[in-house]
Amino acid sequence: MSAAPNLEAYWMPFTGNRYFKSHPRLLASASGMHFTTTTGEKILDGIAGLWCCNAGHCHPKIVEAIQAQAAKLDYATAFQMGHPDIFALAEKVTAMAPGNLDYAFFTNSGSESVDTALKIAIAYHRTRGDAGRTRLIGREKGYHGVGFGGISVGGMSPNRKMYSAVLLPGVDHLPHTHNIEHNAFSRGQPQWGAHLADELENIVALHDASTIAAVIVEPVAGSAGVIIPPVGYLERLREICTKHGILLIFDEVITAFGRLGGAFGADVLGVQPDMITTAKGLTSGAIPMGAVLADKDIYQTFMTGPDKAIELFHGYTYSGHPMAAAAGLAAMSVYEEEGLFQRVRELAPVFEDAVHSLKDARHVIDTRNLGLMGAIELETRPGAPTVRAIEAFTGCFDAGLLVRTTGDTIALSPPLIIEESHIDQIVTTIRKVLESIE
Ligand SMILES: Cc1ncc(COP(=O)(O)O)c(C=O)c1O
């Protein structure tokens, strides 16, 4: 590939195309905690690529597994066929999952995992003779990818507004739990806000439980700016769902595979969902792959009728792709062998202190954290929402640090192999950049 490609033909996702193409930032290679740009700058990765490269970049074991699989089995259809590695990965991941999440349905992304889980929820109720349960409940500020299902239950208005007339019908939303007035500068789970889960009772009263299939929430909302669940909030949602026969889906596309210091956010937060959606860390970001983990009762509900019949009319050409399966198995081995989830638990207090050290930095109105997720929220520049954060993003990049911004919040989610010296570098850089921007 040429070092200076023509940038025009590529319509870039979630990007200001015109600004990017006049101010390109091109990555050429990566290793461990760093990217290297096409012009040779070394960039510390403060967000694990996009919340996904949990084992760090180009981990030799993952690279080797992908290379070997590419030469051995390039493709195997998942429809009425299989290959050994995908069964091994399903066994591995479900063994790591809490409770009876004993079955894995493979997809290629978080968005596909979400749409798959929503479809399974509706089909599950219908299969067990409760066909009226079709309503789906999401949450304001939720991000569940970009499929029609995901944007319908999602709660980020820029992602929805173009499509408002064609979103899924019968969807309602819980209120979000972000509240700076009550919870600013909370360390870990904030104390205020468990009662916001009770709004589910009002939604049930409005629509009747017999119309509701599932509630879907991120245990920690990532893309909206790292919104940590208040103490007792998820427990309350679980209670209300159980009371009314509603499935609870945790969207753990970000929080699974170590981000919070355990295999799943559900373990760390001590609340058992009926399904978990994953992607990202499932292969440490190296090959696209997602999975829905379903409770055994859900799976068994479908296992009726003639045994040669297809039980669920759903799947993707690339479900369980051999290269993704190899990457997933290698990622799970790396997490285990290198004790990366344990490492997160050990580093979390250091990371927490570092994130909160920015409390008195210029423009900062909130800092928050859980596991290796952190956020620094900036005061919005009057009349120019998001601009200050975008300037912080470009300032950090120019200073050799990749962060993510959403609204006026800087989000951090570094690879789980991060060292204390990198954590220092992250907060020192952010402080300096914030000092330099208006
Ligand atoms: C919670 C959550 N769900 C779904 C998605 C969508 O994943 P993908 O971009 O792989 O489709 C994301 C992506 O960030 C996410 O954070």
The ligand as an SDF file (V2000), in Angstrom:
LIG
                    3D

 16 16  0  0  0  0  0  0  0  0999 V2000
  -22.6300   -1.8370   24.1810 C   0  0  0  0  0  0  0  0  0  0  0  0
  -22.4230   -1.9300   22.7010 C   0  0  0  0  0  0  0  0  0  0  0  0
  -23.2760   -2.6400   21.9650 N   0  0  0  0  0  0  0  0  0  0  0  0
  -23.1290   -2.7610   20.6420 C   0  0  0  0  0  0  0  0  0  0  0  0
  -22.0820   -2.1600   19.9850 C   0  0  0  0  0  0  0  0  0  0  0  0
  -21.9500   -2.2900   18.5160 C   0  0  0  0  0  0  0  0  0  0  0  0
  -20.8580   -3.0610   18.1850 O   0  0  0  0  0  0  0  0  0  0  0  0
  -20.3250   -3.0670   16.6730 P   0  0  0  0  0  0  0  0  0  0  0  0
  -19.7280   -1.7230   16.4150 O   0  0  0  0  0  0  0  0  0  0  0  0
  -19.2980   -4.1930   16.6900 O   0  0  0  0  0  0  0  0  0  0  0  0
  -21.4660   -3.3790   15.8040 O   0  0  0  0  0  0  0  0  0  0  0  0
  -21.1580   -1.4190   20.7220 C   0  0  0  0  0  0  0  0  0  0  0  0
  -20.0260   -0.7650   20.0610 C   0  0  0  0  0  0  0  0  0  0  0  0
  -19.3080    0.0360   20.6310 O   0  0  0  0  0  0  0  0  0  0  0  0
  -21.3310   -1.2830   22.1100 C   0  0  0  0  0  0  0  0  0  0  0  0
  -20.4960   -0.5570   22.8620 O   0  0  0  0  0  0  0  0  0  0  0  0
  1  2  1  0
  2  3  1  0
  2 15  2  0
  3  4  2  0
  4  5  1  0
  5  6  1  0
  5 12  2  0
  6  7  1  0
  7  8  1  0
  8  9  2  0
  8 10  1  0
  8 11  1  0
 12 13  1  0
 12 15  1  0
 13 14  2  0
 15 16  1  0
M  END
$$$$
